[in-house]
Structure formats: structure tokens, C-alpha cells
Amino acid sequence: MVESWEAGGGRSPVVAPEHLLAPRRQIEAAVAAALAELPPHGRWITVTVEDPDDDDLVYALALVVRDRTTAAEVAAHLGVPVTEPAVIGWASEWVVSARYRGSAAGTSVSPTTDPAELAVDLADWLQTFLADDFISDPVPPCPGHPHPMRPVVHERKPWWTCPRDSGLIRPWPAQVTDQS
């Protein structure tokens, strides 16, 4: 349940940690799928999914209240069951951080993003992160070309494509689905 600030300087969490588990699993599944597609460097990247901080949760709460968003509406959008207390976690932006060879970067994501789109967005971000860290090998390499393949969503599934001719090369072997 959403809790409020307590009088006297102490406070309760805006959302109990157990109500953040389903959106966290959604993001972590997308991260795992993206990392699995970036060998061998994907094994060496440390990726952390951080819970939204209290300010972000309060902001999400305000949006949910303002828009009168219900758990049923969020569940219909996601296609999975959502409890009323978990709506705030689903409505929040989450920070994903990556570390590799002393470099670090972060991005924010929404767990309500389609799972395939979320995985593709994270793979694209991680490819850029690796390129910025001066990885000279294309990750993953495009067959017969000196550049990496680019992730795209095709028929609601993640695929790799050639950026030169926009041709589909192969689907991702890992199934990216709702983890809630």
C-alpha cells in the first residue's frame, strides 16, 4: 500500500519494497536478454537496476492520482495482473546503471514498455556504452560487414538487423516476455 510521510521527522516508505518486485523483474529480464546478445562483452558488464527513489515514487504517485490510473488499467495495458499498491512502481521511471572497465553510465527506463522494445532499447544503450568505452570489435558483429548489427523490434520480438541495408538478420534466441 502507498504510505505517507510520518510526523516527527521519520517516514515510511512511499511504496513497500515487495510492491516493486514485479516491475523490477520486468526490467531485469530485459537486461538479461540484452546482455546475452552482446557476447563476449555482455558477460563483463555489471548492470544494476535501482529502485526508484522516494522523490520519483512521490512523482509517480502524483501522476497516478492526477490521471486516476487504476491497477485494472495498468494490468490491461501490460497483459498481466497488477495490484493497486504496485501501480506506483509500474508508473515510475527506473534507473539502470552499467559498469565496464572503469567506465560507468546510466539510463532510465519504464517497466510498462513492451518487453521486446525494452530489451532492444537496453541492448542499443549497452552497445553505445561499449562503443564509448573504445571496444574496437563490433558487438555483435554484422555478418560480412565491419559494423555491429542493430537491435530492432519486428513482429513484437527482438531481432538483429544490418544498419547498412536494414535487412533482418536473425531473431534473438532468448524469449523476452512479461516477467510479472
Secondary structure as GFF3:
##gff-version 3
##sequence-region A 1 180
A	DSSP	three_ten_helix	17	20	.	.	.	ID=ss1
A	DSSP	alpha_helix	21	36	.	.	.	ID=ss2
A	DSSP	three_ten_helix	41	43	.	.	.	ID=ss3
A	DSSP	beta_strand	46	50	.	.	.	ID=ss4
A	DSSP	alpha_helix	54	67	.	.	.	ID=ss5
A	DSSP	alpha_helix	71	78	.	.	.	ID=ss6
A	DSSP	three_ten_helix	84	86	.	.	.	ID=ss7
A	DSSP	alpha_helix	87	91	.	.	.	ID=ss8
A	DSSP	beta_strand	94	100	.	.	.	ID=ss9
A	DSSP	beta_strand	103	109	.	.	.	ID=ss10
A	DSSP	alpha_helix	115	132	.	.	.	ID=ss11
A	DSSP	beta_strand	150	154	.	.	.	ID=ss12
A	DSSP	beta_strand	157	161	.	.	.	ID=ss13
A	DSSP	beta_strand	168	171	.	.	.	ID=ss14
###
